[in-house]
Amino acid sequence: MQLRPEALAQHLAQPRLAPIYVLHGDEHLLVLEAVDAIRKAARAHGYSEREVHTAERGFALADLLNASQSMSLFGNRKLVEVRIPTGKPSKEGGQAIRDYAAAQLQNADPDTVTLVTLPRLDMTTQKSAWFAALEAAGVGVKIDLVDRSRLPQWISARLAAQQQKVPTGEAGRRALQFIADKVEGNLLAAHQEIQKLGLLFPAGEISFEQIQDAVLNVARYDVFKLSEAMLSGDMARLARMLDGLRGEGESHVLALWAMTEEIRVLCKVRKGLDEGKPMAQMLRDNRVWGARERLVPDALGRLDARRLRAALSLSSRLDRLAKGLREPELPANVWDGLLDLGLMMK
């Protein structure tokens, strides 16, 4: 059975726990919170013992799973946590997982609850026999990254959980955007900043001025997220990201590559559309998935082939500048040129 993360608390409040829980995702704060919730529920249901094992290279996963089925010396129920950092057990380990899941599926009231934690899994792994067996025998929870577009809503929900809120209307939207700008890419720090607001101010409404005075700039930017800001035409965010990456010592060569690759994809999709090919086919052919599946069509709605060719030409000149070849009419610093490149995509 698959559950959304927000439905986990309601599930854990039921009279009986599932024999197996599988958490997979790279949003470490949310994974940790889900793990803590399952541990707490297990204690409440009498699973008083806890074992933690990490399946690393050479680890006998089959032996661990067989041992976890045995009762403890004192007959206590136990929670067994199995961490698989690679997300891909060996062939023998995969078969052991399938056998273990099948055995647990037959046990109506198990003395062991097993919690398996994995990193973010690709679609191929999610369709594997061993992973399907785990979800069939228990509960699977996929914990996605909180992307920039969902961050204000996530912040608002966290504030509500501690009986706080921002003003209604434009003032509230501006306050949430301000916090999101300061904590983007650093969810743990975002959580800490929200907790700080709970300590500094009483329950109820918090003004934009109070938030502005209290929230620190703890954003951490990912160079591979530059394309999202560029595609959305959000030049303010793009400028912040470029400035942040520059301050963190990121390579301008990598930033230029990330932006150029996105422009190349836009050029290919634009060419196909101009030839009468359907958008869905062009997105599929150019491996445009996830958030980009929405952003690319929006960007092409405002960008024609001429402007895309000009942007690609500028990126080529910036590449020469990055290699030490002076380019007339370009800024002396590549980072400043990257901002100019982004502005062409507005």
C-alpha positions as CSV (number, residue, x, y, z in Angstrom):
1,M,0.0,0.0,0.0
2,Q,1.2,3.5,-0.8
3,L,0.6,6.5,1.4
4,R,1.2,10.2,0.9
5,P,3.5,11.6,3.7
6,E,0.7,13.8,5.0
7,A,-1.6,10.7,5.5
8,L,1.0,8.8,7.6
9,A,-0.1,10.3,10.9
10,Q,-3.7,9.2,10.4
11,H,-2.6,5.8,9.5
12,L,-0.4,5.4,12.6
13,A,-3.3,6.3,14.8
14,Q,-5.2,3.1,13.7
15,P,-5.4,0.2,16.2
16,R,-2.8,-1.9,14.4
17,L,0.4,-1.1,12.7
18,A,1.5,-2.6,9.3
19,P,4.2,-5.2,9.5
20,I,6.5,-3.3,7.2
21,Y,7.1,0.4,6.5
22,V,9.2,1.6,3.6
23,L,10.3,5.3,3.4
24,H,12.2,6.5,0.4
25,G,13.3,10.0,-0.5
26,D,16.1,12.5,-0.2
27,E,14.4,15.2,1.9
28,H,16.3,14.3,5.1
29,L,14.2,16.4,7.5
30,L,10.9,14.9,6.3
31,V,12.3,11.4,6.3
32,L,13.6,11.9,9.9
33,E,10.2,13.2,11.0
34,A,8.4,10.2,9.4
35,V,10.9,7.8,11.1
36,D,10.3,9.4,14.4
37,A,6.5,9.2,14.0
38,I,6.8,5.4,13.2
39,R,9.1,4.9,16.2
40,K,6.7,6.7,18.5
41,A,3.7,4.7,17.2
42,A,5.6,1.4,17.6
43,R,6.4,2.2,21.3
44,A,2.7,3.0,21.9
45,H,1.8,-0.4,20.4
46,G,4.1,-2.3,22.7
47,Y,7.1,-2.7,20.4
48,S,9.5,-1.9,23.2
49,E,12.8,-3.1,21.7
50,R,14.6,-1.5,18.8
51,E,17.3,-2.7,16.5
52,V,19.1,-0.7,13.8
53,H,21.1,-2.2,10.9
54,T,22.7,-0.6,7.9
55,A,23.0,-2.8,4.8
56,E,26.4,-1.9,3.4
57,R,28.7,-3.7,1.0
58,G,29.2,-7.3,2.1
59,F,26.3,-7.1,4.6
60,A,24.3,-10.4,4.9
61,L,20.8,-9.0,4.4
62,A,19.3,-12.4,4.4
63,D,20.7,-13.3,7.8
64,L,19.4,-10.0,9.2
65,L,15.9,-10.5,8.0
66,N,15.8,-14.1,9.2
67,A,17.1,-13.0,12.6
68,S,14.5,-10.2,12.9
69,Q,11.8,-12.8,12.7
70,S,12.9,-14.5,15.9
71,M,11.6,-13.3,19.3
72,S,13.8,-11.5,21.7
73,L,15.1,-13.3,24.9
74,F,12.4,-11.7,27.0
75,G,9.6,-12.2,24.4
76,N,9.2,-8.5,23.8
77,R,8.0,-7.0,20.5
78,K,10.6,-5.1,18.5
79,L,11.0,-2.5,15.8
80,V,13.7,-3.5,13.4
81,E,15.1,-0.6,11.3
82,V,17.0,-1.6,8.1
83,R,18.8,1.2,6.3
84,I,19.9,0.5,2.6
85,P,21.9,3.6,1.7
86,T,22.5,2.5,-1.9
87,G,18.8,1.8,-2.5
88,K,19.8,-1.3,-4.5
89,P,20.3,-4.5,-2.7
90,S,22.2,-7.4,-4.3
91,K,20.4,-10.1,-6.2
92,E,20.5,-12.3,-3.1
93,G,19.4,-9.5,-0.9
94,G,16.5,-8.7,-3.2
95,Q,15.3,-12.3,-3.0
96,A,15.7,-12.3,0.8
97,I,13.5,-9.2,0.9
98,R,10.8,-10.8,-1.2
99,D,10.8,-13.9,1.0
100,Y,10.7,-11.9,4.2
101,A,7.8,-9.7,2.8
102,A,5.9,-12.8,1.9
103,A,6.3,-14.2,5.4
104,Q,5.2,-11.0,7.0
105,L,2.2,-10.8,4.8
106,Q,0.9,-14.0,6.2
107,N,1.4,-12.8,9.8
108,A,-1.8,-11.1,11.0
109,D,-0.3,-9.8,14.3
110,P,3.5,-9.8,13.9
111,D,5.9,-9.5,16.9
112,T,8.2,-7.5,14.7
113,V,7.6,-4.3,12.8
114,T,10.2,-3.6,10.1
115,L,11.1,-0.1,9.0
116,V,13.1,0.1,5.7
117,T,14.7,3.5,4.8
118,L,16.0,4.1,1.3
119,P,17.2,7.1,-0.7
120,R,15.2,8.5,-3.6
121,L,14.5,5.7,-6.0
122,D,14.3,5.9,-9.8
123,M,11.3,4.5,-11.5
124,T,13.1,1.3,-12.5
125,T,13.9,0.5,-8.9
126,Q,10.3,1.4,-7.8
127,K,9.1,-1.3,-10.2
128,S,11.5,-3.9,-9.0
129,A,10.2,-7.2,-7.6
130,W,11.7,-6.7,-4.2
131,F,10.4,-3.2,-3.7
132,A,6.9,-4.2,-5.0
133,A,7.0,-7.0,-2.4
134,L,7.7,-4.6,0.4
135,E,4.9,-2.3,-0.5
136,A,2.5,-5.2,-1.0
137,A,3.2,-6.5,2.5
138,G,3.2,-3.1,4.2
139,V,3.1,0.6,3.7
140,G,5.3,2.6,1.3
141,V,5.8,6.4,1.7
142,K,7.6,8.4,-1.0
143,I,9.0,11.6,0.4
144,D,9.6,14.1,-2.4
145,L,11.8,17.2,-2.2
146,V,9.9,20.4,-1.3
147,D,10.6,22.4,-4.5
148,R,10.6,26.2,-4.6
149,S,7.0,26.5,-5.9
150,R,5.6,24.5,-2.9
151,L,7.9,26.1,-0.3
152,P,5.6,29.0,0.7
153,Q,2.7,26.6,1.2
154,W,4.9,24.3,3.3
155,I,6.0,27.2,5.4
156,S,2.4,28.3,6.0
157,A,1.5,24.8,7.1
158,R,4.4,24.7,9.5
159,L,3.4,28.0,11.0
160,A,-0.1,26.8,11.4
161,A,1.1,23.7,13.3
162,Q,2.6,26.0,15.9
163,Q,-0.6,28.2,16.0
164,Q,0.9,31.1,14.0
165,K,0.0,32.6,10.6
166,V,0.9,35.4,8.3
167,P,-1.5,38.3,7.4
168,T,-4.1,37.6,4.7
169,G,-3.9,38.8,1.2
170,E,-0.8,40.4,-0.5
171,A,1.0,41.1,2.8
172,G,0.8,37.4,3.8
173,R,2.0,36.3,0.3
174,R,4.9,38.7,0.5
175,A,5.9,37.4,4.0
176,L,5.8,33.7,2.8
177,Q,7.8,34.6,-0.3
178,F,10.4,36.5,1.9
179,I,10.9,33.4,4.1
180,A,11.1,31.1,1.1
181,D,13.8,33.3,-0.5
182,K,15.8,33.2,2.7
183,V,15.6,29.4,3.2
184,E,15.5,28.0,-0.3
185,G,17.4,24.7,-0.7
186,N,17.9,24.3,3.0
187,L,14.8,22.7,4.5
188,L,16.4,21.9,7.9
189,A,17.4,25.5,8.3
190,A,13.8,26.5,7.2
191,H,12.4,24.3,9.9
192,Q,14.7,25.9,12.5
193,E,13.8,29.4,11.4
194,I,10.1,28.6,11.7
195,Q,10.7,27.2,15.1
196,K,12.5,30.4,16.0
197,L,9.4,32.4,15.0
198,G,7.5,30.2,17.4
199,L,9.8,31.1,20.2
200,L,10.0,34.8,19.5
201,F,6.4,35.6,19.0
202,P,3.1,34.4,20.5
203,A,0.4,32.4,18.8
204,G,-1.6,34.3,16.2
205,E,-0.7,36.6,13.3
206,I,3.0,37.6,12.6
207,S,3.6,40.7,10.6
208,F,5.9,41.0,7.7
209,E,8.1,43.4,9.6
210,Q,8.5,40.9,12.5
211,I,9.4,38.1,10.0
212,Q,11.9,40.4,8.2
213,D,13.7,41.2,11.4
214,A,13.8,37.6,12.6
215,V,14.5,35.3,9.6
216,L,18.2,34.8,8.6
217,N,19.4,34.2,5.1
218,V,20.2,30.5,5.2
219,A,19.5,29.7,1.6
220,R,21.6,27.1,-0.2
221,Y,21.4,27.0,-3.9
222,D,21.7,24.1,-6.3
223,V,23.3,24.9,-9.6
224,F,21.0,22.4,-11.3
225,K,18.0,24.5,-10.1
226,L,19.1,27.5,-12.2
227,S,17.1,26.2,-15.1
228,E,13.9,26.3,-13.1
229,A,14.3,30.0,-12.3
230,M,15.3,30.7,-15.9
231,L,12.4,28.8,-17.4
232,S,9.9,30.5,-15.1
233,G,11.2,33.9,-16.1
234,D,11.8,34.7,-12.4
235,M,14.7,37.0,-12.8
236,A,14.8,38.1,-9.2
237,R,15.2,34.5,-8.1
238,L,17.8,33.8,-10.8
239,A,19.8,36.8,-9.7
240,R,19.7,35.6,-6.1
241,M,20.8,32.1,-7.1
242,L,23.7,33.3,-9.2
243,D,24.9,35.6,-6.5
244,G,24.5,32.8,-3.9
245,L,26.4,30.3,-6.0
246,R,29.1,32.8,-6.7
247,G,29.5,33.5,-3.0
248,E,29.6,29.8,-2.2
249,G,32.5,29.3,-4.6
250,E,30.6,27.3,-7.2
251,S,32.3,27.0,-10.6
252,H,30.9,29.4,-13.2
253,V,31.7,26.8,-15.8
254,L,29.1,24.4,-14.2
255,A,26.5,27.2,-14.0
256,L,27.1,28.1,-17.6
257,W,26.7,24.5,-18.6
258,A,23.5,24.0,-16.7
259,M,21.9,27.1,-18.3
260,T,23.2,26.3,-21.8
261,E,21.9,22.8,-21.7
262,E,18.4,24.1,-20.9
263,I,18.6,26.6,-23.8
264,R,19.6,23.8,-26.2
265,V,16.5,21.8,-25.1
266,L,14.3,24.8,-25.7
267,C,15.8,25.3,-29.1
268,K,15.1,21.6,-30.0
269,V,11.5,21.7,-28.7
270,R,10.9,25.1,-30.4
271,K,12.1,23.8,-33.7
272,G,9.9,20.7,-33.5
273,L,6.8,22.9,-32.6
274,D,7.5,25.2,-35.5
275,E,7.6,22.1,-37.8
276,G,4.1,21.1,-36.5
277,K,5.0,18.4,-34.1
278,P,2.9,18.1,-30.9
279,M,4.3,19.5,-27.6
280,A,3.9,16.1,-25.8
281,Q,6.0,14.3,-28.3
282,M,8.7,17.0,-28.2
283,L,8.9,16.9,-24.4
284,R,9.1,13.1,-24.4
285,D,11.8,13.0,-27.1
286,N,13.9,15.6,-25.2
287,R,13.5,13.9,-21.8
288,V,11.7,16.8,-20.2
289,W,10.1,15.4,-17.0
290,G,9.0,16.6,-13.6
291,A,8.6,20.3,-12.9
292,R,10.3,21.1,-16.3
293,E,7.3,19.4,-18.0
294,R,5.3,22.4,-17.0
295,L,8.0,25.1,-17.1
296,V,9.3,24.4,-20.7
297,P,5.9,25.0,-22.4
298,D,5.4,28.2,-20.4
299,A,8.9,29.4,-21.4
300,L,8.2,28.6,-25.1
301,G,5.1,30.7,-24.9
302,R,7.2,33.8,-24.6
303,L,10.4,32.8,-26.4
304,D,10.6,32.5,-30.2
305,A,13.4,30.8,-32.2
306,R,15.2,34.1,-32.9
307,R,15.6,34.9,-29.2
308,L,16.7,31.3,-28.4
309,R,19.3,31.4,-31.1
310,A,20.6,34.7,-29.7
311,A,20.8,33.2,-26.2
312,L,22.7,30.2,-27.5
313,S,25.1,32.5,-29.3
314,L,25.7,34.5,-26.1
315,S,26.3,31.3,-24.1
316,S,28.9,30.3,-26.7
317,R,30.7,33.6,-26.3
318,L,30.5,33.2,-22.5
319,D,32.1,29.8,-22.9
320,R,35.1,31.5,-24.7
321,L,35.3,34.1,-21.9
322,A,35.3,31.3,-19.3
323,K,38.3,29.8,-21.1
324,G,40.2,33.1,-20.8
325,L,39.5,34.6,-24.3
326,R,38.4,38.2,-24.0
327,E,35.1,38.8,-25.7
328,P,34.2,42.4,-26.8
329,E,31.0,43.9,-25.3
330,L,30.8,41.2,-22.7
331,P,31.3,41.8,-18.9
332,A,34.8,41.0,-17.7
333,N,33.3,38.5,-15.2
334,V,31.5,35.4,-16.4
335,W,29.0,35.5,-13.5
336,D,27.8,39.0,-14.7
337,G,27.4,37.5,-18.2
338,L,25.3,34.6,-16.8
339,L,22.9,37.2,-15.5
340,D,22.7,38.8,-18.9
341,L,22.0,35.3,-20.4
342,G,19.2,34.8,-18.0
343,L,17.7,38.2,-18.8
344,M,17.4,37.2,-22.4
345,M,15.0,34.4,-21.4
346,K,12.6,36.7,-19.6
